[in-house]
């Protein structure tokens, strides 16, 4: 099992992909995979790797072939049972049942679009394309497309992370198909600096570390291979270096060992960079060539070096360049086939060491600077002549004021300011601030010391880089912190560091991993803690019914009405800009739709209904449903009258005492909707514990959690959701059965007579497909119940707070229809103040407060770009855009200034509608454009009729909500916007009030 991937970051199968991809879309279908899967590479079957393969032949096909074998081995032999990723006893909720007839992934087609060249496998930073695209369809076809073999390796690593071992041991599955991933790294240089000098590591430990690096999509292993303490690398031209400088015979790395490490790494997408640190940190050379070193083992050591034993290469002795030329002539040709870089160190040179150098006799920087300049130039000239690029530590540039060639890569370790200074000087930089990315810190003082004054000096015995860098601190590091925007492109990436004063082969894995994984995602994806925090805040605010506040905070933080976030690597936009909403819903209608991810998320509940589909499928649904909402049918008020009588009787039972009228409205509208649409009411007003109504509410609650969970959705518990769906499906099946018992001829006859003709009959005339019937019925029932119930609830919430509005409404009702006559359709339309009241309710409390569309192709939005956010902004295909009518319709800047004739827009005031009309697209209670709600007249008529009939009977509405919410309404938005704490009111009946 790949224990290097930190399980504590996981909360869903989607987030089990590490590092987080740029874009990740998934569903919830189950696919199985077996070891006999067919794998092709550029349309040719790819044979399995074997022990006889010649791995010394470095080419794309060989690398991909070996990677495929490792990937399949990981999936089938190191499978993860995800019980840690779910709540206690919840694994059965997400784990599929064993089914030998299930759908299997049959093929994995790998396509590499560009042939590798000699530089692909040993690239300079940023010169190879590491991107990949991965798809898995629900019919069992998997594809990986990449430009380079390195991209293929990353795609295969991600592919392996999509699967789980079944807890029974009988099979391997993914439960998030279909999958679509597009991915590429943020930084080109993503490395681990591993000190293999201060402690010696067997080759096997280094190879295992390379495996772990590849799991996390690192692509550089920087081996700090020589230092003061030992010289473990064998140099055939200078054999005494390792013979005398190693810790023990055999504790060395032969040329064959180095080649094995380099080759093994390239097969895993990792480039090995060797470092020989100089002129400081070179005292181990003195064991073989003492004449080359100054201040060897000088005391007190703290005066002459960063740590003992001290010793630095002499700067003005002609024997040193001769030695270095011989050294480099040996090592550089062994580097070139596998990397374009060679690291010459240069850190922590202590000027005092050169007081003891007879060729210098000074610690004056004006003396030392030109000597270090000559030393550096000589080394770099030879490195370039070998076809390689030099790397140095930051002190060479920033402390010693050395002029470096433009090609030199400068590695920083001291501070964010160092990275800023390096890039400001025009050099490319590798970041890695020791305050965040030194993994060996916090273990305490490791040097011995005596008692007494020395004891007091070191108490409480912290090491130089204390404290321990926990994974959150590692993850919090931003390699670009403090770097000017115009220089950010010069930061090629970063390295996380493991020094070996207190690390050895026994502690290596636990010291490096999983903390280095956190750095790996920072370098591949950019920090994702902001997106995880975003998802947490979204879910948390939803649970507290604070979605409106949450959205407002997004816009306020950016001082813009259009903002973007990256959630699990996916770019998501949020807008409350009227022009953007207009573009999404109307002027660029064909560019935006519900999209397949939305369809997939809602498929269990709403299937292929009008609310979840796009293009032709949506158009067909709309054409089918529209005839049911023509004026002649909407203006038939008998259905409303039948159920409003029952509603009035239920209100009467309160006898003016406190009731929750919102609950009554939801039951009333369900009764009216089922009667109007199905021809038979569920009579929920007469049965408070109505199974269907409760199931309908619970399914909406869980569906809301699924939608807001985003990449967490696969792990939302669905036990009550599935139970509720079963009740809903059973309920509608009864009506479907009744309709399908009628022959097409009988249905045609029924439509002609119109008597008893319902929405369901119209559907059944169109199709005999039970799924189509079920999906459209449930969708229209959702709209028919909730739209009206929510608006009525909010209307009476406000009426209870404004008795003067109740009085004015009653006066209009009395003048138009009296207190006994049922209002006609024309009466309702003619009551101006009634219409104003409904409009004002819908302005402050739009039915669907938050909505989403997906870019169906690369496109734009009018606003969101530029410094002021008012320029167009580019939108890539598959980018989700959330928009909020609730936030937009409450934006003070879209209204006239408050005055005696125009109250604050956050105040409920129907009077404003007498002398004000909203500008186009600043008021969209029923959405807009081609997808505008076709049932809006039905809803408005039902609302108006219900308000009139209730106020004909009850002349006072008393407010009981103040003690519940203190006048701050709870905006619960589970699909629709409803009062989260009910609407507690009392309704007093007028004398002689009869229905």
ABEGO torsion letter per residue (X at the ends): XBAABBAAABABAAAABOBBBABBBBBABBBBBBAABBBBBGGBBBBBBBAABBAABBBAAAAAAAAAAAAAAAAAAABBBAAAABBBGAAAAABBBBBAABBBBABBBBBBABBBBAAAABBBBGABBABBBBBBBAAGBBBBBBABAAAAAAAAAAAAAABBBBAAGBEBBBAAOBBBBBBBBABABBBBBBBAAABBBBAAAAAAAAAAAAAAGBABBBBBABBAABBABBBAABAAAAAAABABBGBBBBAAAAAAAAAAAAAAGBBBBBBBBOABGAAAAAAABAAABBGBGBOBAAAABABOBBEBBBAABAAAAAAAAAAAAAAAAAAAAABABBBAEGBGBBAAAAAABAAAGBABAAAAAAAAAAAAAAAAAAAAAAGBBBBBBAAAAAAAGBBBBAABBBBBAABAAAAAAAAAAGBBBBBGBAAAABAABGAEBABBBBBEAAAAAAOAGBBAAOBBBBAAAAAABBAABGBBAAAAAABAEBBBBBBAAABBAAAAAAAAOAAAAAAAAAAAAEBAAAAAAAAAAAAAAAAAGAAAAAAAAAAAAAGBABBBBBBGGBBBBBBABAAAAAAAAAAAAAABBAEAAAAAAAAAAAEABAAABBEAAAAAAAAAAAAAABAAAAABAAAAAAAAAAAAAAAAAAGGBBBBAAAAAAAAAAAAAAAAAAGBBAGAAABABBAAAAAAAAAAAAAAAAAAAEAAAAABBAAAAAAAAAAAAAAAAAAAAAAAABBAAAAAAAAAAGBGBBAAAAAAAABABAAAAAAAAAAAAAAAAAAAAAAAAAAAAAAAABAAAAAAAAAAAAAAAEAABBBBAAAAAABAAAAAAAAAAAAABBABABBBBBBABBBBBABGBEAAGABBBBBBBGBBBBBBAAAAAABAAABBBBBAABBBAABBBAAAAAABBBBBGABBAAEBEAABBAAAAAAAAAAAAAAAAAAAABABBBBAAAAAAGGBBBBBBBGBBBBAAEBBBBBBBBBGBBX
